[in-house]
Amino acid sequence: MDHERDDSEPAAISRVAEPEIPPDLTHQVQALLQACFPEYPSRTYFKLPPHFRYLAVAAGELVGQVGVELRVIRAGRNVLRTFGVVDLCVSESQRSRGLAGQLLAEVTQLAGSCGMDFVILFADDDRLYTRNGWARVANPCTWLKIHEHATLGVATAQDTGALMVKKIGQRAWPEGEVDLLGHVF
Ligand SMILES: CC(C)(COP(=O)(O)OP(=O)(O)OC[C@H]1O[C@@H](n2cnc3c(N)ncnc32)[C@H](O)[C@@H]1OP(=O)(O)O)[C@@H](O)C(=O)NCCC(=O)NCCS
């Protein structure tokens, strides 16, 4: 039997709570993040760990991942239940086959079944997200500034130029300032 990796094998996607990711997979997550994002720190998160991840494994190897934050945020006077998408990445050899789209579809589906109002993310390049149902919004944002495990202060009412939202429930995306009630991701 040929044990070479078969690049055509579809990836199996599973959801795992962050504290339950076993050490060998944690190493693979870190390696993938460092391969996909230049100057990623030597850990599996940039500011703080996400609450859970979707991991895509093909032929026993991690080929894609997305972190998800459970975040209650405030937009104007509205308190919203959201999932925040963080550090979505797919290994270079597996790109352009729809895997990131599948990971985003998993997050969207869970958000629907959990009664979330929106799935939000921050991205400069909006191509993948526009194609998968996200829209760019320009609300000024307030967040807790965290760098290398130190709280530096609060960024207030800044236009990130990167916020994108996908409506899950019945509520329209509100106008006004967004308070992330935590770090930006
Ligand atoms: C962005 C990324 C996750 C896409 O993964 P993928 O499995 O190839 O995505 P899909 O096949 O579902 O969709 C591909 C489309 O995403 C878009 N895309 C490519 N790179 C992108 C990027 N960095 N940001 C946003 N969209 C991107 C393109 O429109 C692409 O279409 P193409 O293949 O015809 O060029 C992958 O390129 C990656 O890991 N890049 C490095 C990490 C990164 O930049 N992550 C995004 C952080 S916001």
Ligand as a Chemical Component Dictionary entry (heavy atoms), coordinates in Angstrom:
data_LIG
# 
_chem_comp.id                   LIG 
_chem_comp.type                 NON-POLYMER 
_chem_comp.pdbx_formal_charge   0 
_chem_comp.three_letter_code    LIG 
# 
loop_
_chem_comp_atom.comp_id 
_chem_comp_atom.atom_id 
_chem_comp_atom.alt_atom_id 
_chem_comp_atom.type_symbol 
_chem_comp_atom.charge 
_chem_comp_atom.model_Cartn_x 
_chem_comp_atom.model_Cartn_y 
_chem_comp_atom.model_Cartn_z 
_chem_comp_atom.pdbx_ordinal 
LIG C1  C1  C 0 -6.805  32.757 2.757  1  
LIG C2  C2  C 0 -6.737  31.223 2.744  2  
LIG C3  C3  C 0 -7.184  30.716 4.118  3  
LIG C4  C4  C 0 -7.687  30.675 1.673  4  
LIG O1  O1  O 0 -7.732  29.253 1.775  5  
LIG P1  P1  P 0 -8.314  28.368 0.568  6  
LIG O2  O2  O 0 -8.630  27.019 1.102  7  
LIG O3  O3  O 0 -7.401  28.461 -0.577 8  
LIG O4  O4  O 0 -9.662  29.156 0.264  9  
LIG P2  P2  P 0 -10.824 28.765 -0.757 10 
LIG O5  O5  O 0 -10.324 27.722 -1.683 11 
LIG O6  O6  O 0 -12.067 28.506 0.009  12 
LIG O7  O7  O 0 -10.991 30.149 -1.527 13 
LIG C5  C5  C 0 -9.908  30.642 -2.287 14 
LIG C6  C6  C 0 -10.109 32.110 -2.570 15 
LIG O8  O8  O 0 -9.810  32.905 -1.405 16 
LIG C7  C7  C 0 -9.355  34.189 -1.843 17 
LIG N1  N1  N 0 -8.109  34.484 -1.131 18 
LIG C8  C8  C 0 -6.863  34.033 -1.388 19 
LIG N2  N2  N 0 -6.002  34.501 -0.450 20 
LIG C9  C9  C 0 -6.729  35.279 0.376  21 
LIG C10 C10 C 0 -6.411  36.024 1.538  22 
LIG N3  N3  N 0 -5.152  36.083 2.054  23 
LIG N4  N4  N 0 -7.408  36.698 2.172  24 
LIG C11 C11 C 0 -8.678  36.668 1.690  25 
LIG N5  N5  N 0 -9.038  35.959 0.578  26 
LIG C12 C12 C 0 -8.070  35.259 -0.046 27 
LIG C13 C13 C 0 -9.149  34.130 -3.334 28 
LIG O9  O9  O 0 -10.267 34.740 -3.933 29 
LIG C14 C14 C 0 -9.153  32.648 -3.608 30 
LIG O10 O10 O 0 -9.631  32.351 -4.886 31 
LIG P3  P3  P 0 -8.605  31.676 -5.958 32 
LIG O11 O11 O 0 -8.208  30.359 -5.366 33 
LIG O12 O12 O 0 -9.432  31.567 -7.178 34 
LIG O13 O13 O 0 -7.441  32.629 -6.039 35 
LIG C15 C15 C 0 -5.301  30.715 2.417  36 
LIG O14 O14 O 0 -4.898  31.327 1.208  37 
LIG C16 C16 C 0 -4.296  31.039 3.503  38 
LIG O15 O15 O 0 -4.154  30.294 4.467  39 
LIG N6  N6  N 0 -3.580  32.157 3.360  40 
LIG C17 C17 C 0 -2.572  32.578 4.336  41 
LIG C18 C18 C 0 -3.205  32.999 5.643  42 
LIG C19 C19 C 0 -4.208  34.136 5.462  43 
LIG O16 O16 O 0 -3.926  35.140 4.819  44 
LIG N7  N7  N 0 -5.403  33.958 6.068  45 
LIG C20 C20 C 0 -6.459  34.949 6.001  46 
LIG C21 C21 C 0 -6.402  35.827 7.189  47 
LIG S1  S1  S 0 -7.660  37.079 7.169  48 
# 
loop_
_chem_comp_bond.comp_id 
_chem_comp_bond.atom_id_1 
_chem_comp_bond.atom_id_2 
_chem_comp_bond.value_order 
_chem_comp_bond.pdbx_ordinal 
LIG C1  C2  SING 1  
LIG C2  C3  SING 2  
LIG C2  C4  SING 3  
LIG C2  C15 SING 4  
LIG C4  O1  SING 5  
LIG O1  P1  SING 6  
LIG P1  O2  DOUB 7  
LIG P1  O3  SING 8  
LIG P1  O4  SING 9  
LIG O4  P2  SING 10 
LIG P2  O5  DOUB 11 
LIG P2  O6  SING 12 
LIG P2  O7  SING 13 
LIG O7  C5  SING 14 
LIG C5  C6  SING 15 
LIG C6  O8  SING 16 
LIG C6  C14 SING 17 
LIG O8  C7  SING 18 
LIG C7  N1  SING 19 
LIG C7  C13 SING 20 
LIG N1  C8  SING 21 
LIG N1  C12 SING 22 
LIG C8  N2  DOUB 23 
LIG N2  C9  SING 24 
LIG C9  C10 SING 25 
LIG C9  C12 DOUB 26 
LIG C10 N3  SING 27 
LIG C10 N4  DOUB 28 
LIG N4  C11 SING 29 
LIG C11 N5  DOUB 30 
LIG N5  C12 SING 31 
LIG C13 O9  SING 32 
LIG C13 C14 SING 33 
LIG C14 O10 SING 34 
LIG O10 P3  SING 35 
LIG P3  O11 DOUB 36 
LIG P3  O12 SING 37 
LIG P3  O13 SING 38 
LIG C15 O14 SING 39 
LIG C15 C16 SING 40 
LIG C16 O15 DOUB 41 
LIG C16 N6  SING 42 
LIG N6  C17 SING 43 
LIG C17 C18 SING 44 
LIG C18 C19 SING 45 
LIG C19 O16 DOUB 46 
LIG C19 N7  SING 47 
LIG N7  C20 SING 48 
LIG C20 C21 SING 49 
LIG C21 S1  SING 50 
# 
